[in-house]
Amino acid sequence: MAGASATRLPLRLPADARLLGLWLLTRTLLLLCVFKVFTVPGPDVTSDVSVIYQGWYEILRTGTFPLDDVTWQYPPAAALAVLSPGLLPFLDYPSAFFVLAFGCDAVVAALLRYAGGRPGKRRTGAWVWTVGVPLLGPTAYARYDLLVTAVAVVALLAGARHARVLGVLAGFGALLKVWPVLLLIGTPRGRATRRAWTAAAGTAFGLLLAFAAAMPGALAFLDFQRNRGTEVESLGALVFHLARPFGWQGWMQLNYGSVEFLGPYVPLVSTVSQALTALAFGWLLVWRLRARAWAPSTPGDAAFAAVLLFTTTSRVISPQYLLWLVGLAAVCLTYRTGRMHRPARLVLIATGVTFLEFPLWFSHVAASDPLGVTLLLVRNGLLVAATLTACRTLWRQTVTEPRLREHPVPIQPARDRELLGS
């Protein structure tokens, strides 16, 4: 009996083994989906790679941006992401793109796991990334947003010790897809901010000049982006989904690379969305001026709240935007001082619902039927709740609680309280 108990295998695998096993299982499923061994119902999410990205690749490799393609709405460094599959010439373009996405996914998971084992940190972030990415389905590997998110995660993890590295990567990320500039909002005041912001500005300006000098059309994306409308999955689009059964005379069509609403009142709703985005940035400015204390997790927490604000108020909420939020949530929960557990959970649930509305049941969204509208109400409601919760948590940890510590409110004795109350 003693010998048998001594050789008995443990019933529970170590945490790292469970994490690795789940990552390998889910990523194998993602690869099987994008390589079409398994077919996911709904629109083919890989067509953006095999048709749009590959078409851009053929143009970009000639030394110019897609000057006549209104779907090119990305800053100039996005060309590097589109051209990157050329690093694997032994594979066709879509296969090389998926393999690179898989590699970036693995790098982020490894970095989060490594960071989670250091003092003051934990492995929760690695779990959030491992669980969150596959919740989006094959879209996660069929858009270049995973590469951008990898840059953002590396920037925040490295920025804890090296402000200039954070700045360089944030500047580079901003020229990949704009939103990584928000990583700078939470840098601690003083020398860290000066170093990070200066490095970001220098990197972005230098790259912009280099692209403008080397490739015609580096700034063409600005005109294409300006003319976008209200995308059908955005928060503002819910107005038109709900109005369609009551005779709203607008319509839905592929416009500037995404399915958008066109018709009466669409410009008004788009303007309101832009105004909300401006108000969100105003709140971030007020927060930065009022913040009194920075914890190790504050840069990541602030970036998470900022990107949530940007995403929720945007005229466009594409499914791949959820990858940004999953990556930033993972960074937040890597720190023991982080308190973004609730908004992170809401983001994970919203990511799963996003897979249901696109691609699985996108036909219902396009029809504005009860199922499609319900999915959008739930997903966008979760994002609004996550945004409000994240902003409240950030404000409380950096503004309210430090102020109370500096000016504690004296506690009245019970007898005095009774006298005052009487």
Summary of the structure (lengths in Angstrom):
residues: 422
radius of gyration: 23.4
end to end distance: 74.1
largest distance: 84.6
contacts: 1435
relative contact order: 0.11
helix: 69%
strand: 3%
